Amino acid sequence: MPFSRPSSLVLPLVATLAASTAYAQTAQKNDAGAAQVAITLTGDNGGTCALSAKEAVAGPVTFTVTNQTATALTEVELLSGNRIIGEKENLAPGLPPVSFTVTLGGGDYEIYCPGAAEQKVAFSVKGQLAQRPQGSASELLAKGTKDYNAYVNETVDAMLVAVTKLKTDIDAGNLEAAKIDYARARPFYERIESDVDGFVMDGFDATDNHGNLDYLIDMRASNEDPAVGWSGYHAIERDLFERGAITDDTKTLAADLVKNVTLLDKLAPSLDFWPEDLANGAADLLEEVQSSKISGEEEAYSHIDLADFAGNVEGAEQAFAYLQPGMEQIDPDLTARVSDEFAKVRALLDQYRDNSVPGGYVLYTQELKASDKVKLSKAIQSLQEPLSRVAEKVATAG
């Protein structure tokens, strides 16, 4: 889920489609001042997504998503025109509710629930945002978000350098060098993917993968859209590591990857963040670890999943680090707990380091996955719980 917003919008929202259900007119606020919206996914009538309220007053909004029985509904998005403002994925039935907080300005949005009987519905936000309270904590948070913006732009700049080197060695037919280049280029995207995965190219609908930069750069075989075809990092990974050959098609894939990352690099400076964006994005990066890294799905051919795992964790920790000075004033106990859990995850990852392997970590083989998957997952779960509480803290900070 992206936690960035263009300057003309206010914030990403992860929400779901409203089904034929009775609604409260306006979401009620809790004691912290955040409007509360419950979202329930069920398998009724071919799949429904029900909101407890169909509108909210401008300001912080906390959404709590529960998938009760909807096996075919795993993703929800908020659209503003042709742009994906936010999304939540891997919402499997029976998992604990997931909460996130965003700050929304007045306006009309479309809530999109792929696969539901009714896939889109209007969601409205009334009124205008009040000026945020000024104070030491809020000032520290504002500075953190500004500094984080620079971090994201520097990371995308570095990714462009890395994929350009990958293209150079692919064009030269140097298979072994290209394998190393691939492993070095991947973690850049993993650090900031939740910032940029809502970018849609001009002229495309937000639901059309032909124009979705995240899809074009980072699609996997498991999420291929037959109408679009396969490109990006993982199509190159297949050629280099499974087929063990560089073909003319591989060279075309590398050229397309550089083209799309170049466009991403041009768009990245338009990003604008609020503190809860950083907290939501950090949580999303950890969900990426659970859904595709620990499962071994991400790097199905190169098996450098632990390098991607480390990239996601690094990106999440960086996002939290830019919030930490403000959070230490808001809730020092929670801040210390999140910091401690990040340290535990880093220490665990250090056990898998191997600088002789491209990417810097041991390969995530079937044997290693069988023996260590549960341990890795539990470490991330212990971090996810306290981190999930940060977004509402910073969104309602005085």
N, C-alpha and C positions, 0 to 999 in steps of 0.2 A: 504494500500500500504506500503510495507516495505521501510524504508529509511536507511537500512544498506547495506553493501556490503562485500563480502569476499575479502581478501587481494589481490587475483589474479584478481579481477575485479575492476571496478572503481566506478560505482554508479548505483542505480536503475534508470530505465527509465519507465515512463508510456507513452505508445504510442499506436497507433492503426494500424490495417491492412491497407495496401495500396491497393486501388481498381484499376480498369482499368481507370486510370485518368492521365492527364498530370501533370508532376512534375517539379518543379524547381530542378536542379541537386543538389545544396547545399544550405542549409538554410542560410539566411542572418542574420547578427548580428545587434542588436540595439545599441544605443549610449552607453549603459552600457557594451557592449561587449558580450552579451548573444545571441546565435543563436536563431531564432524564427521559430517555426514550428506550423502551424495551423492544427488541426485534426478535421475532420467533419464526423459525423455519420449520415447516411441516410438509409431509408428503401428501396432504389432502388435495383432492381435485387436480392431480397432476403436478403438484408442487406449489406451495404458497409461502409468501413472506409477509408477515403481518407486523405492522408498527403499532405501538401503543398510542402514538400521536402522529398526526399528519403535518404538523407545523411546529415551529419553535420560534421564540423571540430571539432576536440577534444577540449573540454572546456565546459563552461556553456551553456546549452540549455534550453530555455523556451518553453514548449508545452502549447498551448491553445486549449482545447477540447470543441467542441460544438456538442451536439446531436440534430439534426434538426428534424428528423422524424423516427428514427430507434427504434421502440418499442421493437424489439427483441434483440437489442444490448445494453447491459448495463455495459460491462466490457471490459477492454483492459489490456494486459500484455506484458512485455518484457521478453524474454527468452534468457539465455546464456547457451548453451548446455542443460542440464537437470534441470537447476536452474531457478526459477522464480525470476528475479531481481527486478521487480516492477509491480504494478497493480493499476488500478483505477476502482472503482465499483460504482454502483447506478447512472449511467449516463442516466437519464430519459430524453425523448424528452421534449424540451421547457424550461429546466432549464438554468440558465445563464451559459456562458462559464466558465470553470474551468482552471486556469493556475497553472503551477508548474515548478520549475527550478531544473535541475540536472546537474551534471558535468560528462562528459563521456570521457573515453579514447579511443584511436583508436581500432577498432575491428569490428567483425561481430556479429549481434544480430538477433534474430527472433522476430517479432512482431506478437502477437497472439490476435485475436478478436473472442472469442467464439460465434458461431451462425451465423457468416457472410458467404456469399456464398463462399468466399475464406478466409480461417481462418488464414493462416500464410503467412508472407512475410519477406524478408530480409530487415534489416535496417542497414546501415553501418556508422561508424564514422571514419573519415580519420585523419591521423597525430597522434602526441603524445602530451600529456599534457605538457604545459610549467610549470615551477616551479611557484607556487603561489606567488603573491607579498608579501614581508615581510614588516610588519609595525605593529603599536600598535594594530589596530583593528583586522587584520588578526591573529596576535599572540594571542589575547584574544579569538578569535573564535576557534583557534586550541586547546587551552587549554580547552575550554568548551566542545568540542567534545570528547576529551580524558577523561575528568571527567564524561561525560554522559555515556560513555562506561561502566564505573564502576557501575553507577546507574542501567543500564540495567541488568548487571550480578548479582548484588545484588537482584534485583527484581525477576529474574528467580530462584535464590537460594531460596528465601523466598517462591515462589510459590511451589517449590518442597516439602518444609517442610509442606506447607498447604495441598497439595493434598495427601501427605503421611498420615497425620492425618485423612483426610477424608476416605481414604482406611481402616485405622485401625478401625474406628468406624463402617464402613460398614461391614467389616469382622466380627465384634463383634455383628452385628445385631442391633445396637443402632440407631434407626431411628431418634429420636429427636436430638441426638448429631450430626448425619451426616448432618441433615438439617442446623445446625449452622455452621458446618465445610464447607459445600458447599458455604454458603454466605460469609464466610471469605476468601475462596480460590479464588473466582471469580475476585475480583478487581485487583489482581496481573497481571493477563493476560491482563485485559483491559488497564492497564497503559503502556504496552510495546508491544501490539500485532502488531502494524505497523512496529516494528523492526524485528520481527521474523516470520511473516507470509509468507515469501518466502522460508523457509527451506524445501527442498525435500530430502528424504532419498536416500542414495546411491542405484543405480540399478533401479531407477524409473524415468520415463519421467516426466517433470515438469507439464504436463497436466493430469497426472494420480493421482487421489485423494488417491489411495492406499498408496502413499508415501509422501503426503503433510501433514506436521505436523500440520499446522494451521487447516486444514480440520479435521484431526483426533482428535485434542484437542478441537476445538471450533465450530464444525458444529451444525447447528440447524435443526429442522425438515423441515423447509422451503427450506433448501439448500442441503438436503440429496441426495447423488449420489447412486442410486439403485444398481449400480455395486459394491459399497464399503460397503454399510450398514451404520448404525448409531452407533457412539461411542462418547466418550469424555464427557465433562462437562454436556451438555444438555440432553444426554440420561440418565445420572445419575439423573439430575434434574427431569426428567419425572417420574422416579421410586420413588424418595423420596417425591415429592410434589403432583403429580397427582395420582399415584397409591398408595402412602402411604405405600409402602412395600419394603423390601430388600430381593431380591431373589438371587439365584446363578448367574443369569445373571447380576444382579447389581454388585456383587462381581467381576465378570469378567470385567465389564466395568471399575470399579475402578482400577483394576490391570493394564488394558491397559492404563488408563490415567496416572498413575504413571510411567509406562514404557516410554510413549511418552514424558512426561515432563522431565524425567531423560535424555532422548536423547537430548531434547532441551537445557537442562542445560549444557550438554557437548559441544554442538555446539555454544552456545552463546559467549564464549570467542573469537571465530574466527571473530566476528563482527568488522567491521571497519567503521568509520563514517567520513563524511565531514559536514561542517556546514549546507549546504542546505538539507542534509539528515534529520537533526533534525527539520528543518522548515517544510519540506514536511510531515514528520511523524506526527508532531503536527496537521497539517491541516487534515491529514487522520483520526486521532483519533476523531476530531470534526465531520467529515463526518460520522463516526461510530455512534456518538450520534444521529445525525439527522436521519440516515437510519434505525437503529434497536433499539435504546434505547427509544427515544421519541415515536416511534410507538408502543412500548410494545412487539415487536416481540422477543427481545433477551431472556427475562426470562419469557416465556409463562406460566410456571407452578409455579415458585416460586414468581414471580412478584417483584423481587428485582432489577428491571431495573434502579432505581435511584442510587443504589450502583454502578452499572456498569457505568452509566452516570458519576458519580463522579470519578470513576477510569479513564475513558477516559480523562476527563478534567484535572485531576491531572497529567496524563502522558504528555498531551500536554503542560501544564504549566511548568512541569519540563524540557521538551525539550527546550522551549523558555527561561527558566531561565538560562540554560547553554550558550545560545547565547547572553543574555542580556548585559553583559559587553561590548562585541564587538559592538552590535547594538546601544548602547548608544553613541558610537563615530560615527557610520555610519549615523544614522537617529534618533536623540533623540526624535523628535516629534512622529514618528511612534512607537517607543519603548514605550513611555509613553501611547499612545493610546491603544496598545495591553495590557499593564499591567493594565490599567484602566478597560478594557473589561473583562479580567480574574477576576478582583476583583468583578465586578458586577455579573458574573456567580457564583462565590463562594458564594456571599451573598445570591443569589437566592436559591442555593442548601441548604444553611444552614437552610432555612425555612422548609425544609422537613426532617430534622434530627430527628431520634427517636432511641435512643440507646437500647430500649427494643425489637426492631425488628432485626432479623439477617441481617447483612449488614449495620446496622446503619441508615437506611432511611425508611420512611414510604413505605408501599407496593404501587406499581403503579397499582392501581385498574382501572377498566373501568371508574368508576366515576371520579377518579382523572385525568385520561388521557383526558376525555371529557372536563373537566373544565380548565386544566392547560397546555395541549399540545402546544397550540399556544404560550403561554407566554414563555415556555421553549425553543421552537424552535426559537423564535425571539431573545432571549438572545444569543443563539449560533450563529445565523446569524450575529449579531452585532460584534461578536468576529472573525468570519471567514473572513470577508472582510479585515480588516487590517492585520491579521495573514497571509493571502495568499500572501501578498506583501513582506514578509520577505525573502523567499528563494532566489529570484533574488538579493536582497540586499546583502546577505551574500556570494552568489556564485561569485559576481563580486567585492567583497570588495578589496580595494587596501591596 
